[in-house]
Each structure stands twice: as structure tokens, then as C-alpha cells.
Amino acid sequence: MTAQAVHESLLESSAFVMAPIGSIVVERSEKVGETEFRPLSVGKRGVTPQLVGVAKSQTEGDRKLVRAGDLVINSRSDRRGASGLAHQNGSVSVVYSVMTPKPELLVAEYGHHLFRSTAFQDEFFRWGAGIVDDLWSTNFTRMSRIRVPLPPLEVQRSLAARLDDVAAMIAKLDELTDVLRARAVDTAALFRLSGNDTGRGEDAQSPLAGIPEHWERTKFGYDFTESTERNGDNPPGPLLSISEYRGVELNMRAEGQQASLDVSSYRVVRPGQLAANMMWLNHGGLGVSSLTGYTSPDYKAFWISPRFHPRYVHHLFRSPRYVDYFGTIGTGVRPNAQRVTKIALDMMPVPLPPMDEQISIADHLDEVTGDIDHMLAKVARLRDLLVERSSAFLLDIVTNKKEIL
């Protein structure tokens, strides 16, 4: 690490010992299969049983063992904050770093909160390498050199206990988010809005199952054309992101995860286009944009056929039925980053109602989901505030600006 990097790190403390991560943990790199150890997910909620809808890896044996008490972190920068303390045995994809804390030096619960703090996430990103931030990673070798503050064990335990209380409040907000999202209208309800006739007999696993008889059927590739427009020398708007909760929106996460300085290759998104994170479709990573801007070069944008109403498309592909379907057609070696190929997407069946019914469905769902989205936005802001204050409190303690009372 250079002197400049040390100076810039918000974690640098004169009050406590600064130790390289590699000196306070032991990397666990044992390979196992998911039939031996159940798959785990690592995300903003920490280490949990694998999420519903996550496609299975094509190389089931190429996974890392996780034991209860281990710390796990995703090396990819686009999974910012995906880390935590494991409370059960399991397995994760090889993209994760798995570490066992040395108990005489590091309290595991303190490590959990430290790795999930904003200051550490910024430092973790700074030590990464790659082409652009969506293909940027910090492997264990690089991570092991990051210096972190190491208070006495009793201080670590006290700090972790305080932050556990905040984490419990955040978990309650996450539960509320799940309840609100469960109230969103499913595709089946969307189909019933037509009210004209009963569904045609389709395979129960097909996204067309139960659609009204008079609706047409088509395939994605027939009505959605990929846009190849890139920024070039003049970006047409700001950096955009694709939220699993809200669809296409302004990218507000500037700190520690900026776009590449050269954004000429970034993909332009126009109003009325369907934008998609092809590695996050099974979590709702797509939506019809109302904004002009640009996204990661690894994302895609599609022009929508005039046979479709854009808002109908937005609700249809973000519905639980299609999110689950994306999980079944995704492929890859990382369970939490299953890529849906353009070929698979083009073959996807899509229901095509008459335009007046599409408009009626879109208007109804705009109203229904608008109320839910408003509540979700409030919950998300409160959650972000708690995370921000939790991170700030940890930083104040480890840099000796505050004392634990």
C-alpha cells in the first residue's frame, strides 16, 4: 500500500492498532458441492439461505465451503456491501472470499459490521482491479493488504453489540419491504384484469400459463430490438442504474463506485426503452426507462415494438412470474450472478393483449404499484439512514472521535 492510499483511507486510526486483514483472518478455500452443503446467498442482508428464484450454478462442485462463524464478502464491486457473518454451514460461489477470524485478534461480529461499513466498502473498491466498475473485483490477495483498525477485544464486542441493535431494526424494515413487495400484483392478477375469457391450456411453468384465450402470443426477439447506441464523446444524460425495486433511475451511489473515467463505451438508454441488467434479471433488474442517460456497457437496452404499451411491458417483465422465469433460463458459475443470454431472451414467450387492454392493465397497475412504490421508497430511505448512521458510528469509535458509553 502506498503512503497516499493509507492517508486517504477513512479507516486509518491513531487510537488503535492498524492491522492488515491477512494477519487477522485465515482464508478458507476448500471446494465443495452444493449437494453436500446448502447454497448460501450473500447480500445486503448478510449471509442467508439462498434466495428463492436464484438459478443453480452449472458447475455445482465449483463452490467454496462456509462454516458458521466465517466472514464472507463478494469480490465484485457491483455487489457493494454484499458481505457478512455466516451463522450456518453452507457453500458459496468461488467469486466470494471466505475468511475465518483469528479469535485472539478479531471478534467475528465486529468484523461483520466493519466489512459492511461504508468506509470499508470504499476502501475495498479502491483496492480492486478490472475494466469498468461492473467488471471490477477485489480478490483476497488484494483484500488481505487492506489495513483496518483493531480495538481491544472488549471494545470490539461492545461496538458489535451496539451495532447489532441497529441491525435488528434494519432487519425489521427488510421484513416490511418483503411484505409490501408481496402485495404487488402478480402476473396472474394482471391476466385476470381482461375479464373476457378463461386462459388457454399452457404448461404450468410457462410465463404464458393462464393467459386469456383471445390474447396473442409472441416471442421477445420478434418485438424487442437491441439498441447498440453508445455514449461516444458526448453522453446524452447522467449515469443511470437499474433498481430491483424501482426500475431505471438516477445512479445516486457515487461515493466509492463511480463510473469509469472513460464512459464512451457505456450504453445509452432512451425514454421508452427497456433497460436490463442481464446478470440480475432473476432479481427484477430491468424496467422501462422514463429517462435519458447511460448505464454499464454490460447492460442492454431494447426498443419496444409499437404492438406493446411500454408501461404494460414494464409491469409484465418485473412481475414475480417473469422474475422466476429469468431464474430458470439464467446460466453461469455464480448463483447470485446468473446471466440471461440474448439468445435465451429472444426465445422467451410473451403475452400480447389488445392495445386497449394493455393500456387498461398499465393504468391499473400504475395506480396500485404507485402506492406500494411510495411506501417502499419511504422504507428504503429510512433503511439507508440507519445504515449510514451505523457506519458513521463505527467510524467514530475506531478513529477515537467517540467512546462507547
C-alpha positions as CSV (number, residue, x, y, z in Angstrom):
1,M,0.0,0.0,0.0
2,T,1.3,3.4,-0.8
3,A,1.5,6.2,1.7
4,Q,-1.1,8.1,-0.3
5,A,-3.6,5.2,-0.1
6,V,-3.1,5.0,3.7
7,H,-3.6,8.7,4.1
8,E,-6.8,8.6,2.0
9,S,-8.4,5.7,3.9
10,L,-11.1,6.9,6.3
11,L,-10.4,3.8,8.4
12,E,-6.9,5.0,9.4
13,S,-6.8,5.3,13.2
14,S,-4.2,6.7,15.5
15,A,-6.1,5.3,18.5
16,F,-5.9,1.6,17.8
17,V,-3.6,-0.8,16.1
18,M,-3.9,-0.9,12.3
19,A,-3.6,-4.5,11.0
20,P,-3.7,-5.9,7.5
21,I,-6.7,-8.1,7.1
22,G,-4.5,-11.0,6.1
23,S,-3.0,-11.0,9.6
24,I,-6.3,-11.3,11.5
25,V,-8.1,-13.9,9.4
26,V,-7.4,-17.2,7.7
27,E,-8.7,-17.7,4.1
28,R,-10.9,-20.7,3.6
29,S,-10.7,-22.0,0.1
30,E,-12.0,-25.6,0.5
31,K,-14.1,-26.6,-2.5
32,V,-17.4,-28.5,-2.0
33,G,-20.6,-29.2,-3.9
34,E,-24.0,-27.7,-3.2
35,T,-25.4,-31.2,-2.6
36,E,-23.0,-31.5,0.4
37,F,-23.5,-28.0,1.7
38,R,-26.6,-26.0,1.0
39,P,-26.1,-22.9,-1.1
40,L,-26.0,-19.5,0.7
41,S,-26.7,-16.0,-0.5
42,V,-24.6,-13.1,0.5
43,G,-26.2,-9.7,0.0
44,K,-27.3,-6.5,1.8
45,R,-29.0,-8.7,4.4
46,G,-25.7,-10.6,5.1
47,V,-25.3,-14.3,4.8
48,T,-28.6,-16.1,4.4
49,P,-30.0,-19.3,2.8
50,Q,-30.0,-19.0,-0.9
51,L,-32.8,-16.7,-2.2
52,V,-35.8,-18.0,-4.0
53,G,-35.5,-17.6,-7.7
54,V,-31.7,-17.8,-7.9
55,A,-30.7,-20.2,-10.7
56,K,-28.4,-23.1,-9.9
57,S,-24.8,-23.0,-10.9
58,Q,-23.9,-25.1,-13.9
59,T,-20.7,-26.2,-12.1
60,E,-22.1,-27.4,-8.7
61,G,-18.8,-28.7,-7.5
62,D,-17.0,-25.4,-8.0
63,R,-18.1,-23.8,-4.8
64,K,-16.4,-22.7,-1.5
65,L,-17.2,-24.1,1.9
66,V,-18.5,-21.7,4.5
67,R,-18.6,-22.6,8.2
68,A,-20.7,-20.9,10.9
69,G,-18.5,-18.1,12.2
70,D,-16.8,-17.3,8.9
71,L,-16.9,-13.9,7.3
72,V,-17.8,-13.8,3.6
73,I,-17.6,-11.0,1.1
74,N,-18.4,-10.7,-2.6
75,S,-15.3,-9.6,-4.6
76,R,-17.4,-7.9,-7.3
77,S,-17.8,-4.2,-7.0
78,D,-21.4,-4.2,-8.3
79,R,-22.4,-6.2,-5.3
80,R,-21.3,-3.4,-3.0
81,G,-21.9,-4.3,0.7
82,A,-22.6,-7.9,0.0
83,S,-20.8,-9.4,3.0
84,G,-21.4,-10.7,6.4
85,L,-21.0,-13.2,9.2
86,A,-22.3,-16.8,8.5
87,H,-24.5,-18.3,11.2
88,Q,-24.7,-21.7,9.5
89,N,-22.6,-24.0,7.4
90,G,-23.1,-23.9,3.6
91,S,-21.5,-23.1,0.3
92,V,-21.0,-20.0,-1.9
93,S,-19.7,-19.4,-5.4
94,V,-16.0,-19.0,-6.0
95,V,-16.4,-15.3,-6.5
96,Y,-16.6,-14.8,-2.7
97,S,-13.8,-14.5,-0.3
98,V,-14.4,-16.7,2.8
99,M,-12.4,-16.0,6.0
100,T,-12.2,-17.4,9.4
101,P,-11.4,-14.8,12.1
102,K,-8.4,-15.4,14.4
103,P,-10.4,-15.3,17.8
104,E,-7.5,-13.8,19.7
105,L,-7.4,-10.8,17.4
106,L,-10.8,-10.3,15.7
107,V,-14.3,-10.7,17.1
108,A,-16.4,-12.1,14.3
109,E,-19.3,-9.8,15.0
110,Y,-17.1,-6.7,14.8
111,G,-15.7,-8.0,11.5
112,H,-19.3,-8.3,10.2
113,H,-20.1,-4.7,10.9
114,L,-16.6,-3.5,9.8
115,F,-16.9,-5.1,6.4
116,R,-20.4,-3.8,5.8
117,S,-19.5,-0.2,6.8
118,T,-19.4,2.5,4.1
119,A,-15.8,3.4,4.9
120,F,-14.6,-0.2,4.4
121,Q,-16.7,-0.6,1.2
122,D,-15.0,2.5,-0.3
123,E,-11.5,1.1,0.7
124,F,-12.4,-2.3,-0.6
125,F,-13.4,-0.8,-4.0
126,R,-10.2,1.3,-4.1
127,W,-8.1,-1.9,-3.9
128,G,-9.9,-3.6,-6.7
129,A,-8.9,-4.0,-10.4
130,G,-10.8,-4.6,-13.6
131,I,-12.0,-2.9,-16.8
132,V,-15.1,-1.0,-15.6
133,D,-16.8,-0.9,-12.2
134,D,-19.3,-3.6,-13.2
135,L,-16.4,-5.9,-14.1
136,W,-14.3,-4.8,-11.1
137,S,-13.3,-7.0,-8.3
138,T,-11.1,-7.2,-5.2
139,N,-9.7,-10.7,-4.7
140,F,-8.5,-12.0,-1.3
141,T,-4.8,-11.3,-2.1
142,R,-5.6,-7.6,-2.6
143,M,-8.1,-7.5,0.2
144,S,-5.6,-9.1,2.7
145,R,-3.4,-6.0,2.4
146,I,-6.1,-3.6,3.5
147,R,-5.3,-2.2,6.9
148,V,-8.2,-2.0,9.4
149,P,-8.4,-0.7,13.0
150,L,-8.2,-3.3,15.6
151,P,-9.5,-2.1,19.0
152,P,-9.1,-4.3,22.1
153,L,-11.4,-7.4,22.1
154,E,-13.7,-5.9,24.7
155,V,-14.2,-2.7,22.6
156,Q,-14.9,-4.8,19.6
157,R,-17.6,-6.8,21.5
158,S,-19.2,-3.7,22.9
159,L,-19.2,-2.0,19.5
160,A,-20.7,-5.0,17.8
161,A,-23.4,-5.3,20.4
162,R,-24.5,-1.7,19.8
163,L,-24.5,-2.2,16.1
164,D,-26.4,-5.4,16.4
165,D,-29.3,-3.4,17.9
166,V,-29.3,-1.2,14.8
167,A,-29.1,-4.2,12.5
168,A,-32.2,-5.7,14.2
169,M,-34.1,-2.5,13.3
170,I,-32.8,-2.7,9.7
171,A,-34.0,-6.4,9.6
172,K,-37.5,-5.3,10.6
173,L,-37.5,-2.8,7.7
174,D,-36.4,-5.6,5.4
175,E,-39.3,-7.7,6.6
176,L,-41.7,-4.8,5.9
177,T,-40.2,-4.5,2.4
178,D,-40.9,-8.1,1.8
179,V,-44.5,-7.7,2.9
180,L,-45.0,-4.7,0.7
181,R,-43.4,-6.4,-2.3
182,A,-45.6,-9.5,-1.8
183,R,-48.6,-7.2,-2.2
184,A,-47.6,-6.2,-5.7
185,V,-49.9,-7.6,-8.4
186,D,-48.8,-10.9,-9.7
187,T,-48.9,-11.7,-13.4
188,A,-51.9,-14.0,-12.8
189,A,-53.9,-11.0,-11.5
190,L,-52.6,-9.0,-14.4
191,F,-54.1,-11.6,-16.8
192,R,-57.4,-11.6,-14.9
193,L,-57.9,-7.9,-15.5
194,S,-59.0,-8.6,-19.0
195,G,-62.1,-10.4,-17.7
196,N,-63.0,-11.6,-21.2
197,D,-62.4,-15.3,-21.2
198,T,-60.6,-18.1,-19.5
199,G,-57.0,-19.0,-20.1
200,R,-55.7,-21.3,-22.7
201,G,-54.1,-24.6,-21.5
202,E,-50.3,-23.9,-21.3
203,D,-47.5,-25.6,-19.5
204,A,-47.7,-24.5,-15.8
205,Q,-44.0,-23.5,-15.9
206,S,-44.6,-21.2,-18.9
207,P,-45.0,-17.5,-18.4
208,L,-48.0,-17.8,-20.7
209,A,-49.8,-20.2,-18.3
210,G,-53.4,-19.0,-17.7
211,I,-53.4,-16.0,-20.1
212,P,-56.8,-15.2,-21.8
213,E,-57.7,-17.2,-24.9
214,H,-58.1,-14.1,-27.1
215,W,-54.6,-12.7,-26.4
216,E,-51.9,-13.3,-29.0
217,R,-48.6,-14.9,-28.2
218,T,-45.2,-13.7,-29.4
219,K,-41.6,-14.1,-28.5
220,F,-39.3,-11.4,-27.1
221,G,-37.0,-11.5,-30.2
222,Y,-39.9,-10.6,-32.5
223,D,-40.9,-7.4,-30.7
224,F,-37.8,-6.1,-28.8
225,T,-34.8,-4.9,-30.8
226,E,-31.5,-4.3,-29.1
227,S,-30.2,-0.7,-29.2
228,T,-26.5,-0.5,-29.9
229,E,-26.2,3.2,-29.1
230,R,-23.1,4.1,-27.0
231,N,-22.0,7.4,-25.4
232,G,-19.1,8.2,-27.7
233,D,-17.6,11.6,-26.8
234,N,-20.9,13.1,-25.7
235,P,-23.0,11.3,-23.1
236,P,-26.7,12.3,-23.6
237,G,-27.5,12.4,-19.9
238,P,-26.5,11.2,-16.4
239,L,-25.4,7.8,-15.2
240,L,-28.4,5.6,-14.6
241,S,-28.8,2.4,-12.5
242,I,-31.5,-0.3,-12.5
243,S,-33.1,-0.9,-9.1
244,E,-34.8,-4.2,-8.3
245,Y,-37.4,-2.1,-6.5
246,R,-37.9,0.9,-8.8
247,G,-36.5,0.0,-12.2
248,V,-34.4,2.6,-14.1
249,E,-33.4,5.6,-12.0
250,L,-30.6,8.1,-11.5
251,N,-27.5,6.5,-10.0
252,M,-27.1,8.1,-6.6
253,R,-24.3,5.9,-5.3
254,A,-21.4,8.0,-6.4
255,E,-19.0,7.5,-3.5
256,G,-16.6,4.7,-3.9
257,Q,-18.3,3.3,-7.0
258,Q,-18.0,5.9,-9.7
259,A,-18.3,5.1,-13.4
260,S,-15.1,4.7,-15.3
261,L,-13.4,7.9,-16.3
262,D,-13.9,6.8,-19.9
263,V,-17.6,6.3,-20.4
264,S,-17.5,6.4,-24.2
265,S,-18.4,2.7,-24.3
266,Y,-21.3,2.9,-21.9
267,R,-24.7,2.1,-23.2
268,V,-27.2,4.9,-23.9
269,V,-30.8,4.4,-22.6
270,R,-33.6,6.5,-24.0
271,P,-37.2,7.1,-22.7
272,G,-39.5,4.3,-23.6
273,Q,-36.7,1.7,-23.9
274,L,-36.5,-1.5,-21.9
275,A,-33.2,-1.5,-20.0
276,A,-31.9,-4.7,-18.5
277,N,-29.0,-5.9,-16.3
278,M,-28.6,-9.3,-17.9
279,M,-26.9,-10.7,-14.8
280,W,-29.6,-9.6,-12.4
281,L,-32.9,-10.3,-14.2
282,N,-33.8,-13.0,-11.7
283,H,-34.0,-10.3,-9.1
284,G,-36.0,-7.8,-11.1
285,G,-33.0,-5.9,-12.6
286,L,-34.9,-4.4,-15.6
287,G,-37.5,-1.8,-16.4
288,V,-38.8,0.7,-19.0
289,S,-37.0,4.0,-18.7
290,S,-38.5,7.4,-18.5
291,L,-35.0,9.0,-18.5
292,T,-32.3,9.7,-21.0
293,G,-28.8,8.7,-19.7
294,Y,-26.3,5.9,-19.8
295,T,-25.7,2.6,-18.0
296,S,-23.0,0.0,-17.7
297,P,-21.7,-1.3,-21.1
298,D,-22.6,-4.8,-19.8
299,Y,-26.3,-3.9,-19.6
300,K,-28.7,-3.9,-22.6
301,A,-31.3,-1.6,-23.9
302,F,-34.2,-2.6,-26.2
303,W,-36.5,-0.6,-28.5
304,I,-40.1,-1.8,-27.9
305,S,-42.4,-2.7,-30.8
306,P,-45.4,-0.4,-31.3
307,R,-47.5,-3.5,-30.7
308,F,-46.7,-3.1,-27.0
309,H,-47.5,-0.4,-24.5
310,P,-44.3,0.5,-22.6
311,R,-45.9,0.6,-19.2
312,Y,-47.5,-2.8,-19.7
313,V,-44.1,-4.2,-20.7
314,H,-42.6,-2.6,-17.5
315,H,-45.1,-4.3,-15.2
316,L,-45.1,-7.6,-17.1
317,F,-41.4,-8.3,-17.0
318,R,-41.0,-7.1,-13.4
319,S,-43.8,-9.4,-12.2
320,P,-43.0,-12.4,-10.0
321,R,-43.8,-14.8,-12.7
322,Y,-41.2,-13.4,-15.1
323,V,-38.6,-12.8,-12.4
324,D,-38.9,-16.5,-11.5
325,Y,-38.7,-17.4,-15.2
326,F,-35.5,-15.5,-15.6
327,G,-34.1,-17.6,-12.9
328,T,-34.8,-20.8,-14.8
329,I,-33.2,-19.6,-18.1
330,G,-30.1,-18.0,-16.5
331,T,-26.7,-19.6,-16.8
332,G,-23.3,-19.1,-15.2
333,V,-21.0,-20.3,-12.4
334,R,-22.1,-17.7,-9.8
335,P,-25.5,-18.4,-8.3
336,N,-26.0,-14.7,-7.4
337,A,-25.0,-13.5,-10.9
338,Q,-26.8,-15.7,-13.4
339,R,-26.6,-14.2,-16.9
340,V,-29.5,-14.5,-19.2
341,T,-28.2,-14.6,-22.7
342,K,-29.6,-12.6,-25.6
343,I,-30.4,-15.9,-27.4
344,A,-32.4,-17.2,-24.4
345,L,-34.2,-13.8,-24.0
346,D,-35.1,-13.8,-27.7
347,M,-36.8,-17.2,-27.3
348,M,-38.9,-16.1,-24.3
349,P,-42.6,-16.3,-24.8
350,V,-44.5,-13.1,-24.2
351,P,-48.3,-12.5,-24.0
352,L,-49.7,-9.8,-26.3
353,P,-53.1,-8.5,-25.3
354,P,-55.1,-6.0,-27.5
355,M,-53.7,-2.5,-27.1
356,D,-56.8,-1.2,-25.2
357,E,-56.4,-3.9,-22.6
358,Q,-52.6,-3.2,-22.3
359,I,-53.4,0.4,-21.5
360,S,-56.1,-0.5,-19.0
361,I,-53.8,-3.0,-17.3
362,A,-50.9,-0.5,-17.2
363,D,-53.2,2.3,-15.8
364,H,-54.5,0.0,-13.1
365,L,-51.0,-1.3,-12.1
366,D,-49.5,2.2,-12.2
367,E,-52.1,3.2,-9.6
368,V,-51.8,0.1,-7.4
369,T,-48.0,-0.2,-7.6
370,G,-47.6,3.5,-7.2
371,D,-48.9,3.4,-3.7
372,I,-46.7,0.4,-2.8
373,D,-43.7,2.0,-4.5
374,H,-44.2,5.2,-2.4
375,M,-44.2,3.1,0.8
376,L,-41.2,1.1,-0.4
377,A,-39.3,4.4,-1.1
378,K,-40.0,5.6,2.4
379,V,-38.8,2.3,3.9
380,A,-35.7,2.4,1.7
381,R,-34.9,5.9,2.8
382,L,-35.2,5.0,6.5
383,R,-33.1,1.9,5.9
384,D,-30.4,3.9,4.2
385,L,-30.4,6.4,7.0
386,L,-29.9,3.7,9.6
387,V,-27.1,2.1,7.6
388,E,-25.5,5.5,7.2
389,R,-25.6,6.3,10.9
390,S,-24.5,2.8,11.8
391,S,-21.4,3.2,9.6
392,A,-20.7,6.7,10.9
393,F,-20.9,5.4,14.5
394,L,-18.4,2.6,13.8
395,L,-16.1,5.0,12.1
396,D,-16.3,7.5,15.0
397,I,-15.4,4.8,17.5
398,V,-12.5,3.2,15.7
399,T,-11.0,6.7,14.9
400,N,-11.4,7.7,18.6
401,K,-13.9,10.5,17.9
402,K,-16.4,8.9,20.3
403,E,-16.3,6.5,23.1
404,I,-18.7,3.6,23.8
405,L,-20.6,4.6,26.9
